[in-house]
Amino acid sequence: MTTRKTAPTSHIVDVSGHEGRLADSIPTIPFDVVVDVARMGVQATIGLAALAFDEAQKVLFLAIDRGAKIEKEALKDLKAFESEQVAYMKDYLKKVPGVAPKRPVSIEAHVEEALKTHDVPTRDDIRELEQKIDELTAAVKPRRR
């Protein structure tokens, strides 16, 4: 159970007899002014939100542009580095003893070598597999019935 303390009577203000003066001391504001001030407050809030959105959008687009420029420069530098390394390796291979210069090899030979290196099936491998599948299918057909 809680008890409520009552305020001492010295803090209570007696307003009897002051009704007329109290009403005169509060300024009256026309309703139209209150509505106009509220409308301006709402418009200011919407305007601030729109400005913040516009600025955020500008910053975002600037960041995207900056990132694209950095990426472009990095790719340019990377290509330069790559060509430099290729040139270095070619010079190195020329200087290595026991590595005789080979005659030029066709592009098809390079592609075939790359396919073998990476264990990619060739057209002939796929044709052989298709032939084996056809043979197995033919062998299984009579057994199904």
SERO-4910 file (N, C-alpha, C, O; in steps of 0.05 Angstrom, whole numbers):
BEGIN
 pado doro    nc1    nc2    nc3   cac1   cac2   cac3    cc1    cc2    cc3    oc1    oc2    oc3
  Met    A     17    -23      0      0      0      0     18     25      0     37     27     16
  Thr    A     12     43    -18     28     68    -19     12     91     -8    -13     92    -11
  Thr    A     26    108      4     12    131     14     21    155     -2     43    156    -12
  Arg    A      4    173     -5     10    197    -20     16    220     -1      1    225     17
  Lys    A     38    233     -7     45    256      9     30    280     -2     29    283    -26
  Thr    A     21    295     14      8    320      5     27    342      7     44    344     25
  Ala    A     25    360    -12     43    383    -12     36    402     11     12    405     18
  Pro    A     56    413     22     50    433     44     34    456     32     37    463      9
  Thr    A     18    467     48      0    488     39     15    514     31      3    531     18
  Ser    A     40    516     37     55    540     30     61    541      0     66    563    -10
  His    A     60    518    -14     65    517    -42     41    521    -59     43    525    -84
  Ile    A     18    521    -48     -7    523    -63    -12    553    -67    -11    569    -49
  Val    A    -17    560    -93    -22    588   -100    -52    592   -102    -66    577   -114
  Asp    A    -60    613    -90    -88    619    -90    -93    638   -114    -82    660   -114
  Val    A   -109    629   -133   -114    646   -156   -141    659   -155   -150    671   -174
  Ser    A   -154    656   -133   -180    669   -130   -177    699   -131   -159    711   -118
  Gly    A   -193    711   -146   -192    740   -148   -173    750   -170   -171    774   -176
  His    A   -159    731   -184   -141    738   -205   -150    729   -232   -135    731   -252
  Glu    A   -174    719   -234   -184    708   -259   -182    728   -282   -174    721   -304
  Gly    A   -189    752   -278   -189    773   -299   -161    779   -307   -155    782   -331
  Arg    A   -143    783   -288   -115    790   -294   -101    766   -308    -84    771   -325
  Leu    A   -107    742   -300    -94    718   -312   -101    715   -341    -84    710   -358
  Ala    A   -126    719   -348   -135    717   -375   -123    740   -392   -118    736   -416
  Asp    A   -119    763   -380   -108    785   -395    -78    782   -400    -67    792   -420
  Ser    A    -64    766   -384    -35    763   -387    -28    742   -408     -5    742   -417
  Ile    A    -46    724   -416    -41    704   -437    -49    716   -463    -72    724   -468
  Pro    A    -29    718   -482    -36    730   -508    -53    711   -524    -49    687   -523
  Thr    A    -71    721   -539    -87    705   -557    -75    705   -584    -67    726   -595
  Ile    A    -73    681   -596    -61    678   -622    -83    669   -641    -97    650   -635
  Pro    A    -86    682   -664   -107    674   -683   -101    646   -693    -78    638   -696
  Phe    A   -123    631   -698   -120    603   -707   -106    601   -734    -91    582   -739
  Asp    A   -110    620   -752    -97    620   -778    -67    622   -775    -52    609   -790
  Val    A    -57    637   -756    -28    639   -751    -17    612   -742      4    604   -750
  Val    A    -32    599   -724    -23    573   -714    -22    553   -737     -3    537   -739
  Val    A    -42    553   -754    -42    535   -777    -19    541   -796     -6    523   -806
  Asp    A    -14    567   -801      8    575   -819     35    567   -807     52    557   -822
  Val    A     39    570   -782     64    562   -769     67    532   -771     89    522   -776
  Ala    A     46    517   -766     48    488   -768     54    479   -796     70    461   -801
  Arg    A     40    492   -816     45    485   -844     74    491   -852     87    475   -865
  Met    A     85    514   -843    113    520   -849    132    500   -835    152    494   -847
  Gly    A    125    491   -812    142    471   -799    142    445   -814    164    433   -818
  Val    A    119    437   -824    118    412   -840    133    416   -866    148    398   -874
  Gln    A    129    439   -879    143    444   -904    173    445   -900    188    435   -917
  Ala    A    182    457   -878    210    458   -873    222    430   -868    244    424   -877
  Thr    A    207    413   -854    216    386   -849    218    370   -875    237    356   -880
  Ile    A    197    373   -892    198    359   -918    221    369   -935    235    354   -948
  Gly    A    225    396   -935    247    408   -950    274    398   -941    291    392   -957
  Leu    A    277    397   -914    303    387   -903    308    358   -911    330    350   -918
  Ala    A    287    342   -910    289    313   -918    297    312   -948    314    295   -955
  Ala    A    284    328   -965    290    328   -993    319    337   -998    333    325  -1015
  Leu    A    328    358   -984    356    367   -987    375    346   -978    396    341   -991
  Ala    A    369    332   -956    387    311   -947    388    288   -967    410    277   -972
  Phe    A    366    281   -979    365    260   -999    381    268  -1023    397    253  -1034
  Asp    A    378    293  -1033    393    303  -1056    423    303  -1051    438    294  -1068
  Glu    A    431    311  -1027    459    312  -1021    470    283  -1019    493    278  -1028
  Ala    A    455    265  -1007    464    238  -1005    466    225  -1033    485    210  -1038
  Gln    A    448    232  -1051    449    222  -1078    474    233  -1093    487    218  -1107
  Lys    A    479    259  -1089    503    271  -1101    529    257  -1091    546    250  -1107
  Val    A    530    252  -1065    554    239  -1053    556    211  -1065    578    202  -1071
  Leu    A    534    197  -1067    534    170  -1078    544    170  -1106    561    153  -1113
  Phe    A    534    188  -1123    543    189  -1151    573    197  -1153    587    187  -1170
  Leu    A    581    215  -1136    610    222  -1136    627    198  -1128    648    194  -1139
  Ala    A    618    183  -1108    632    159  -1100    634    138  -1122    655    126  -1126
  Ile    A    612    135  -1137    611    116  -1159    631    125  -1181    646    109  -1191
  Asp    A    630    150  -1187    648    161  -1208    677    157  -1199    694    149  -1215
  Arg    A    683    164  -1174    710    161  -1164    719    132  -1165    742    126  -1172
  Gly    A    702    114  -1157    708     85  -1158    714     76  -1186    732     60  -1190
  Ala    A    698     85  -1205    702     78  -1233    729     88  -1244    743     74  -1258
  Lys    A    736    112  -1236    762    123  -1245    785    107  -1232    804    101  -1246
  Ile    A    782    100  -1207    803     85  -1194    806     57  -1207    828     47  -1211
  Glu    A    783     45  -1213    783     19  -1225    796     20  -1253    812      3  -1260
  Lys    A    790     41  -1268    802     44  -1295    832     47  -1293    847     35  -1308
  Glu    A    841     64  -1274    870     68  -1270    883     42  -1261    905     35  -1270
  Ala    A    870     27  -1244    881      2  -1234    884    -19  -1256    904    -33  -1258
  Leu    A    863    -20  -1273    865    -39  -1296    887    -31  -1315    901    -48  -1326
  Lys    A    890     -5  -1319    911      4  -1337    938     -3  -1325    956    -13  -1340
  Asp    A    942      2  -1299    967     -6  -1286    972    -36  -1287    994    -45  -1290
  Leu    A    950    -51  -1283    952    -80  -1283    960    -91  -1310    977   -109  -1312
  Lys    A    949    -79  -1331    956    -88  -1358    985    -81  -1364   1000    -97  -1376
  Ala    A    994    -58  -1355   1022    -50  -1359   1040    -69  -1344   1061    -78  -1355
  Phe    A   1033    -76  -1320   1049    -95  -1304   1049   -122  -1317   1070   -135  -1318
  Glu    A   1027   -131  -1327   1025   -157  -1340   1043   -158  -1365   1058   -177  -1369
  Ser    A   1042   -137  -1382   1058   -137  -1406   1088   -136  -1398   1105   -148  -1412
  Glu    A   1094   -121  -1377   1122   -120  -1368   1132   -148  -1358   1154   -156  -1364
  Gln    A   1114   -162  -1344   1122   -189  -1334   1125   -209  -1357   1142   -226  -1357
  Val    A   1107   -206  -1378   1110   -224  -1401   1136   -219  -1415   1150   -238  -1423
  Ala    A   1143   -193  -1419   1168   -187  -1432   1192   -197  -1415   1211   -208  -1427
  Tyr    A   1190   -194  -1389   1211   -204  -1372   1214   -234  -1375   1237   -244  -1377
  Met    A   1192   -249  -1374   1193   -278  -1377   1204   -287  -1404   1219   -306  -1405
  Lys    A   1197   -273  -1425   1207   -280  -1451   1238   -276  -1452   1252   -293  -1462
  Asp    A   1247   -254  -1441   1276   -249  -1439   1290   -270  -1422   1311   -280  -1429
  Tyr    A   1277   -277  -1400   1289   -297  -1382   1291   -324  -1396   1312   -337  -1394
  Leu    A   1270   -332  -1410   1270   -358  -1424   1291   -358  -1446   1302   -380  -1452
  Lys    A   1297   -336  -1458   1317   -335  -1478   1345   -339  -1466   1363   -350  -1479
  Lys    A   1349   -330  -1441   1375   -332  -1428   1379   -359  -1414   1402   -365  -1408
  Val    A   1358   -374  -1409   1361   -399  -1394   1375   -419  -1412   1367   -424  -1435
  Pro    A   1397   -432  -1402   1411   -452  -1418   1394   -477  -1422   1379   -485  -1404
  Gly    A   1396   -489  -1445   1382   -513  -1451   1354   -509  -1463   1341   -528  -1471
  Val    A   1345   -485  -1463   1319   -479  -1475   1324   -468  -1502   1332   -445  -1506
  Ala    A   1320   -485  -1522   1325   -476  -1549   1300   -462  -1560   1278   -470  -1553
  Pro    A   1304   -442  -1576   1281   -429  -1588   1266   -448  -1606   1278   -462  -1622
  Lys    A   1240   -449  -1602   1224   -468  -1617   1213   -454  -1642   1211   -429  -1643
  Arg    A   1205   -470  -1661   1192   -458  -1684   1165   -449  -1676   1153   -459  -1657
  Pro    A   1154   -429  -1690   1127   -419  -1683   1106   -441  -1684   1106   -458  -1702
  Val    A   1089   -441  -1665   1068   -462  -1663   1041   -448  -1669   1037   -425  -1661
  Ser    A   1024   -462  -1681    998   -451  -1689    980   -446  -1664    985   -457  -1643
  Ile    A    960   -430  -1668    942   -424  -1646    927   -450  -1638    922   -454  -1614
  Glu    A    920   -466  -1657    906   -491  -1651    922   -509  -1632    912   -521  -1614
  Ala    A    948   -509  -1637    966   -526  -1620    966   -515  -1592    967   -530  -1573
  His    A    967   -488  -1589    966   -476  -1562    940   -483  -1548    940   -489  -1525
  Val    A    918   -481  -1563    892   -487  -1551    890   -516  -1543    881   -522  -1521
  Glu    A    900   -533  -1561    900   -562  -1554    916   -568  -1529    908   -584  -1512
  Glu    A    940   -556  -1528    957   -559  -1504    943   -549  -1479    945   -562  -1458
  Ala    A    930   -526  -1481    916   -515  -1458    893   -533  -1449    889   -537  -1425
  Leu    A    879   -544  -1468    857   -562  -1462    868   -588  -1448    856   -597  -1429
  Lys    A    890   -598  -1458    902   -622  -1445    911   -615  -1417    908   -631  -1398
  Thr    A    924   -592  -1414    935   -584  -1388    913   -581  -1367    916   -589  -1344
  His    A    890   -570  -1375    868   -565  -1357    848   -588  -1356    827   -585  -1344
  Asp    A    854   -610  -1370    837   -634  -1370    809   -628  -1379    789   -637  -1368
  Val    A    807   -612  -1401    781   -606  -1413    776   -627  -1436    794   -631  -1452
  Pro    A    753   -639  -1436    748   -659  -1457    747   -646  -1485    736   -625  -1488
  Thr    A    758   -660  -1504    758   -650  -1532    734   -660  -1546    718   -676  -1535
  Arg    A    730   -652  -1571    708   -660  -1587    709   -691  -1591    688   -704  -1590
  Asp    A    733   -701  -1596    735   -730  -1600    727   -746  -1574    715   -767  -1576
  Asp    A    735   -735  -1551    728   -748  -1526    697   -749  -1523    686   -769  -1514
  Ile    A    684   -727  -1530    655   -726  -1527    642   -745  -1547    622   -758  -1540
  Arg    A    652   -747  -1571    641   -765  -1591    644   -794  -1582    626   -810  -1585
  Glu    A    667   -801  -1570    671   -828  -1559    651   -834  -1537    640   -856  -1536
  Leu    A    647   -814  -1520    627   -819  -1498    599   -822  -1509    584   -839  -1500
  Glu    A    592   -807  -1530    566   -809  -1542    562   -837  -1554    541   -850  -1552
  Gln    A    584   -847  -1567    583   -873  -1579    579   -895  -1558    564   -914  -1562
  Lys    A    594   -893  -1536    591   -912  -1514    563   -911  -1502    551   -932  -1495
  Ile    A    552   -887  -1499    524   -884  -1489    505   -898  -1508    486   -912  -1498
  Asp    A    508   -894  -1534    490   -907  -1553    492   -937  -1551    472   -951  -1552
  Glu    A    517   -947  -1548    521   -976  -1546    507   -987  -1520    494  -1008  -1521
  Leu    A    511   -973  -1498    499   -982  -1473    468   -980  -1475    454   -998  -1464
  Thr    A    458   -959  -1487    429   -957  -1490    418   -980  -1507    397   -992  -1500
  Ala    A    432   -986  -1529    423  -1009  -1545    424  -1035  -1530    407  -1053  -1534
  Ala    A    444  -1038  -1512    447  -1063  -1497    425  -1064  -1475    417  -1086  -1468
  Val    A    416  -1043  -1464    397  -1042  -1443    368  -1045  -1453    351  -1056  -1439
  Lys    A    363  -1035  -1477    336  -1036  -1488    323  -1064  -1488    300  -1067  -1478
  Pro    A    337  -1084  -1498    324  -1111  -1497    319  -1121  -1469    300  -1136  -1465
  Arg    A    334  -1113  -1450    331  -1123  -1422    307  -1110  -1408    296  -1121  -1390
  Arg    A    300  -1086  -1417    277  -1072  -1405    251  -1087  -1410    233  -1088  -1393
  Arg    A    248  -1097  -1433    223  -1110  -1442    220  -1136  -1429    200  -1150  -1434
***
